[in-house]
Amino acid sequence: MRRDTATGGPPSAAEEPVADATTGSSGRETPNEIRPSARLVSHTPEPETAVALAARLCYSKSGLAEVVAGLTEAETASFIDKLREAGHLSPFEHASFQFYIEGSRAMLAQLTRHRIASYSVQSMRYVAPGRPEYVVPPLVRRDEARLAVYRAQMDQAFAAYHDLLARGVPAEDARMVLGQGVATRLVCTFNARSLHNFFRLRCCRRAQWEIRQIAYQMRREVRRVAPALFSDAGPACESLGHCTEGRFSCGRHRFLGRIGPAPAGNS
Ligand SMILES: Cc1cc2nc3c(=O)[nH]c(=O)nc-3n(C[C@H](O)[C@H](O)[C@H](O)COP(=O)(O)OP(=O)(O)OC[C@H]3O[C@@H](n4cnc5c(N)ncnc54)[C@H](O)[C@@H]3O)c2cc1C
């Protein structure tokens, strides 16, 4: 896997203000309101070549040397287009993308439903936040009264959490009082085929705002390093040209049908 230096690589320790459960923190420090984010940490070197090479081998009489010879950028892009048209998507599995993600536990529950991926999640048994860390939904943030209620509830939950820790309750049990908005950090790795499925489901307007925001950030990241692989990635209305949400459809596919597909940078 190639480490992605354009995004600064993995986060520095300074960006991860996490204290150990045993530090005796009161939990009454200034809250850290986490903005959900995703960034590419590393990926298969030349991901598009990896896919085209695998696909070309399927149709070649000889071995690797001939398959690799003369595989130009244009040919690679053309191969990828043909695979997509034919629905021959297994070569897409040869390119992998690793992300660092911050967000809420509610987001984590949805993300990890995507089984064709690998996850490593910050442990709430071994790592306890030294101060309240949580995500604030935009519909709460935009209204002062809502925000006050939300913050008060978070403060109370984190105070109870630290009280329980101080009374000798292990972190694995004390965490139960924290809500779904509590922050989490994780690293996950998807292959390109699974990412297409993920973008189809989670870039859709029907998806919950936080996972949708994460999905669009992931799409922006992978398009930067593999534009041909992900040029058509997105909600069903963009990638398939029709909606798969039945009676829950927002109707965007009809709008797209009139004006053409959304621009590649849409997010
Ligand atoms: C808008 C929205 C609302 C949702 N609401 C709910 C909800 O109310 N309740 C709920 O429980 N979930 C809900 N989900 C989650 C959803 O049902 C999927 O679990 C989730 O999106 C993961 O999708 P996936 O299975 O395609 O992904 P992956 O697990 O990554 O699987 C990728 C693909 O591999 C194949 N595959 C994987 N595992 C198997 C298997 N065991 N057998 C056969 N084929 C397999 C399938 O083709 C699948 O599409 C919702 C998702 C969205 C986007």
The ligand as an SDF file (V2000), in Angstrom:
LIG
                    3D

 53 58  0  0  0  0  0  0  0  0999 V2000
  -30.6200    4.5150    3.4780 C   0  0  0  0  0  0  0  0  0  0  0  0
  -30.2770    3.2640    4.2300 C   0  0  0  0  0  0  0  0  0  0  0  0
  -31.1200    2.8130    5.2380 C   0  0  0  0  0  0  0  0  0  0  0  0
  -30.8150    1.6320    5.9430 C   0  0  0  0  0  0  0  0  0  0  0  0
  -31.6520    1.2290    6.9370 N   0  0  0  0  0  0  0  0  0  0  0  0
  -31.3760    0.0990    7.6300 C   0  0  0  0  0  0  0  0  0  0  0  0
  -32.2520   -0.3740    8.6700 C   0  0  0  0  0  0  0  0  0  0  0  0
  -33.2520    0.2390    8.9790 O   0  0  0  0  0  0  0  0  0  0  0  0
  -31.9000   -1.5130    9.3290 N   0  0  0  0  0  0  0  0  0  0  0  0
  -30.7810   -2.2260    9.0050 C   0  0  0  0  0  0  0  0  0  0  0  0
  -30.5260   -3.2730    9.6410 O   0  0  0  0  0  0  0  0  0  0  0  0
  -29.9430   -1.8120    8.0330 N   0  0  0  0  0  0  0  0  0  0  0  0
  -30.2040   -0.6840    7.3440 C   0  0  0  0  0  0  0  0  0  0  0  0
  -29.3480   -0.2620    6.3650 N   0  0  0  0  0  0  0  0  0  0  0  0
  -28.1160   -1.0150    6.1280 C   0  0  0  0  0  0  0  0  0  0  0  0
  -28.2090   -1.8850    4.8560 C   0  0  0  0  0  0  0  0  0  0  0  0
  -29.2620   -2.8110    4.9490 O   0  0  0  0  0  0  0  0  0  0  0  0
  -26.8820   -2.6420    4.6230 C   0  0  0  0  0  0  0  0  0  0  0  0
  -26.6560   -3.5320    5.7050 O   0  0  0  0  0  0  0  0  0  0  0  0
  -25.6910   -1.7220    4.5270 C   0  0  0  0  0  0  0  0  0  0  0  0
  -25.9700   -0.6270    3.6910 O   0  0  0  0  0  0  0  0  0  0  0  0
  -24.4940   -2.5240    3.9600 C   0  0  0  0  0  0  0  0  0  0  0  0
  -24.7110   -2.7590    2.5990 O   0  0  0  0  0  0  0  0  0  0  0  0
  -24.1980   -4.0710    1.8710 P   0  0  0  0  0  0  0  0  0  0  0  0
  -24.7220   -5.2980    2.5510 O   0  0  0  0  0  0  0  0  0  0  0  0
  -24.5290   -3.9110    0.4200 O   0  0  0  0  0  0  0  0  0  0  0  0
  -22.6150   -3.9420    2.0590 O   0  0  0  0  0  0  0  0  0  0  0  0
  -21.5410   -5.1040    2.3070 P   0  0  0  0  0  0  0  0  0  0  0  0
  -21.7890   -5.7790    3.5870 O   0  0  0  0  0  0  0  0  0  0  0  0
  -20.2060   -4.4370    2.1310 O   0  0  0  0  0  0  0  0  0  0  0  0
  -21.8140   -6.1490    1.1770 O   0  0  0  0  0  0  0  0  0  0  0  0
  -21.5100   -5.8120   -0.1930 C   0  0  0  0  0  0  0  0  0  0  0  0
  -22.2700   -6.7490   -1.0850 C   0  0  0  0  0  0  0  0  0  0  0  0
  -21.7520   -8.0790   -0.9000 O   0  0  0  0  0  0  0  0  0  0  0  0
  -22.8080   -9.0090   -0.9660 C   0  0  0  0  0  0  0  0  0  0  0  0
  -22.8760   -9.6940    0.3390 N   0  0  0  0  0  0  0  0  0  0  0  0
  -22.2160   -9.3720    1.4730 C   0  0  0  0  0  0  0  0  0  0  0  0
  -22.4970  -10.2340    2.4460 N   0  0  0  0  0  0  0  0  0  0  0  0
  -23.3720  -11.1190    1.9290 C   0  0  0  0  0  0  0  0  0  0  0  0
  -24.0630  -12.2330    2.4550 C   0  0  0  0  0  0  0  0  0  0  0  0
  -23.9250  -12.6480    3.7140 N   0  0  0  0  0  0  0  0  0  0  0  0
  -24.8860  -12.9230    1.6430 N   0  0  0  0  0  0  0  0  0  0  0  0
  -25.0680  -12.5340    0.3650 C   0  0  0  0  0  0  0  0  0  0  0  0
  -24.4650  -11.4730   -0.2010 N   0  0  0  0  0  0  0  0  0  0  0  0
  -23.6190  -10.7750    0.5720 C   0  0  0  0  0  0  0  0  0  0  0  0
  -24.0810   -8.2390   -1.2860 C   0  0  0  0  0  0  0  0  0  0  0  0
  -24.2350   -8.1910   -2.6810 O   0  0  0  0  0  0  0  0  0  0  0  0
  -23.7580   -6.8430   -0.7820 C   0  0  0  0  0  0  0  0  0  0  0  0
  -24.4930   -5.8010   -1.4300 O   0  0  0  0  0  0  0  0  0  0  0  0
  -29.6290    0.8960    5.6500 C   0  0  0  0  0  0  0  0  0  0  0  0
  -28.7960    1.3660    4.6220 C   0  0  0  0  0  0  0  0  0  0  0  0
  -29.0950    2.5350    3.9270 C   0  0  0  0  0  0  0  0  0  0  0  0
  -28.1550    3.0090    2.8530 C   0  0  0  0  0  0  0  0  0  0  0  0
  1  2  1  0
  2  3  1  0
  2 52  2  0
  3  4  2  0
  4  5  1  0
  4 50  1  0
  5  6  2  0
  6  7  1  0
  6 13  1  0
  7  8  2  0
  7  9  1  0
  9 10  1  0
 10 11  2  0
 10 12  1  0
 12 13  2  0
 13 14  1  0
 14 15  1  0
 14 50  1  0
 15 16  1  0
 16 17  1  0
 16 18  1  0
 18 19  1  0
 18 20  1  0
 20 21  1  0
 20 22  1  0
 22 23  1  0
 23 24  1  0
 24 25  2  0
 24 26  1  0
 24 27  1  0
 27 28  1  0
 28 29  2  0
 28 30  1  0
 28 31  1  0
 31 32  1  0
 32 33  1  0
 33 34  1  0
 33 48  1  0
 34 35  1  0
 35 36  1  0
 35 46  1  0
 36 37  1  0
 36 45  1  0
 37 38  2  0
 38 39  1  0
 39 40  1  0
 39 45  2  0
 40 41  1  0
 40 42  2  0
 42 43  1  0
 43 44  2  0
 44 45  1  0
 46 47  1  0
 46 48  1  0
 48 49  1  0
 50 51  2  0
 51 52  1  0
 52 53  1  0
M  END
$$$$
